Amino acid sequence: MAELVYEQYQEHVVNPAQIMNHFTDEEEHREVAGLFHTKIKELTTVKEQEKALMETVVRVKSHSIEEATRHLDATDISGLQRLMDAKRKLQDLQKLHISIN
């Protein structure tokens, strides 16, 4: 899911319905819907909005990595390498600053 959000973000259009259509399993669909419909307190400053956006992106990406880890075949060395790379990228992502204009 994180990859889909990021791809759409790069195109300057994030469409939750289109992303949710990628998930056909009822439980996954419900979980994705929950991520998009989570209510947060009113964010009054740009700094609060930027922090909330960063936390959300990191949470989505972390969840994606956790799900991939749970479904990884123990003999899939290539899959393990991809997960390790994703974890490194997540660490790098946490060092970035998201700016809302």
N, C-alpha and C positions, 0 to 999 in steps of 0.2 A: 504494500500500500504506500509506503514512504516513497518508493520510486515513482509511482504514478502521480502522487502529489507534487513531487519535485519536478517531474517532467512538465506537468501542467503549469506549475509556478514559473518555470523557465519561459513558457509561452505567454505568461502574464494572464492566464485564465485558469482558475481552479474550479472544476465542476464536480461537486461531490456525487451527484447522481451518476455521472459517467464512471467515476471511480468505483462506486458501489456496484455497478453492473458487472465488474470484473470478478466479483465474488458470488458464486452461485450456491455455495453451502450456506444453509440458513443461519447457522451459528456465526460463521465468519461475516455474513451480510449484516447481522444484528450488531456485531462488534464494531464493524466499520461505521455503521450508522451512528452508533453511540459516540464514536470519536468525533464525528462531525457535529453532533448535536449536544455535546457537552456544554453546559452553561458555565460561564465564568463570571466573576464579579465584574462590575463596571471598571474598565481601565481608563483612567482619566488622563494619563500622560503618555506621550510617545514612548518614553523609556519603559513604562509598564507594558505597553502593547508589544514592544520589541522583545522584552523578556518573556512574555507569555507565548509569543510566536516561536521563539527559540526553544522554550521548554516543550512546546507541543511537537515541533519537528523532531527533537531529540527523543521524546517519548514514543512517537510513531516509529522512528527508525529503530529504536531499541526493541520495541515489540516485534518488528519485522525480523530482526536478527534472532530473537528468542524463538519465534515460531519456526524459522528455518532450522535452528539448532535442534528443536524437538523432532522435526521430521527428517533429519539428516541420517542417512544410512551410515552405520559405523565404518563401513569399508570405503566410503566415498571421500577419498583424499582430495580430489579436486573441489568438492563441495566444502570440505573443511577449510581449504585454502581461501575460498571465496568468503566464508564466514569470518575468517581471521582478517581478511582485507576489509570487509565491511565494518568490523569492530575498530580497526585502525582509522578508517574514514569517519566513523562516528566520533572518535576522540578528536580528530582534526576539526570536525564540524562544531564541536563544543567550544572550540577556541575562536570561532568566527563571530563576527558581529552582524546581526541582521538589522538593516536600517529600513524604517518605514518612512516613506516620503509622502 
